[in-house]
Amino acid sequence: MTLREILNISFLFLLYLSLQILIVRNLVLFDVAFCFVYVACILLLPMEMSLSATLLTAFGLGIIVDTFYNTLGMHAAATVLMAYIRPVVVRFQSAQRGFDSRIVFSIREMGSRNFFYYVLILTFIHHFALFLIEANNILLVLPAMVKILASTLFTSVTIMLIQYFSRN
């Protein structure tokens, strides 16, 4: 990776993190759909990054969000799980839809449909882990599933809108 790519990734990391902490934190629809736009930091990382670097980045990102949300590692666990499963999803999508695994993760490079599937799958994995950890009780699985589905859709659409209106 070049210095320019590293600086670009660092800028996006800070941008999405500050957007999550300052603005999106209070964005909740009907007490069911929560928006966690910070997951885009991991979704948009290049595949050339090693898995250990990606996992460390995901852990750091999750811990920072946990600090501001006071959630004691829940976001870190969900974000690391998402980062760990990400290469499998990319390999599956590259075999299924026929794009190169070295592709840049953006709407422009992948197309709207492929990018939406990529975001939707990994966001679902993140939210599934996050809300099941939060539920912590077998009786709360059904309300957690509603939160998972609504929040996955809300977060995925928000990330897509940000991608549409960004210059890259």
KAZI-V664819 format. One record per backbone hydrogen bond with DSSP energy under -1.0 kcal/mol. NH is the residue of the N-H (numbers start at 1). CO is the residue of the C=O. E is the energy in kcal/mol with one decimal. If there is no record, write none. Layout:
nh=<NH:NH>
co=<CO:CO>
e=<E:E>
This chain:
nh=<6:7:8:9:10:11:12:13:14:15:16:17:18:19:20:21:22:23:24:25:26:27:29:32:33:35:39:40:41:43:44:45:49:54:55:56:57:58:59:60:61:62:63:64:65:66:67:68:69:70:71:74:77:78:79:80:81:82:83:84:85:86:89:90:91:92:93:94:95:96:97:103:106:110:111:115:116:117:118:119:120:121:122:123:124:125:126:127:128:129:130:131:132:133:134:135:136:140:141:144:145:146:147:148:149:150:151:152:153:154:155:156:157:158:159:160:161:162:163:164:165>
co=<2:3:4:5:6:7:8:9:10:11:12:13:14:15:16:17:18:19:19:20:23:24:33:29:29:27:36:37:38:39:40:42:46:50:51:52:53:54:55:56:57:58:59:60:61:62:63:64:65:66:66:71:73:74:75:76:77:78:79:80:81:82:85:86:87:88:89:90:91:92:93:100:104:106:107:111:112:113:114:115:116:117:118:119:120:121:122:123:124:125:126:127:128:129:130:131:132:137:138:140:141:142:143:144:145:146:147:148:149:150:151:152:153:154:155:156:157:158:159:160:161>
e=<-2.1:-2.6:-2.4:-2.5:-2.4:-2.4:-2.4:-2.5:-2.3:-2.6:-2.9:-2.1:-2.5:-2.3:-2.2:-2.5:-2.6:-1.7:-2.5:-1.2:-1.1:-1.9:-2.6:-2.2:-2.4:-1.0:-1.3:-1.8:-1.8:-2.1:-2.2:-1.0:-1.2:-2.3:-2.7:-2.3:-2.3:-2.6:-2.5:-2.6:-2.5:-2.7:-2.6:-2.1:-2.2:-2.8:-2.0:-1.6:-2.2:-1.7:-1.3:-1.1:-2.4:-2.2:-2.6:-2.3:-2.2:-2.2:-2.3:-2.2:-2.0:-1.3:-1.8:-2.4:-2.5:-2.4:-2.7:-2.7:-2.0:-2.6:-3.1:-1.3:-1.4:-2.4:-2.2:-2.3:-2.4:-2.3:-2.3:-2.7:-3.0:-2.6:-1.9:-2.5:-2.2:-1.9:-2.1:-2.9:-2.8:-2.0:-2.5:-2.8:-1.6:-2.1:-2.1:-2.1:-2.0:-1.2:-1.0:-1.7:-2.4:-1.8:-2.1:-2.7:-2.5:-2.5:-2.7:-2.2:-2.0:-2.4:-2.9:-2.4:-2.4:-2.0:-2.5:-2.3:-2.5:-2.4:-2.3:-2.5:-2.1>
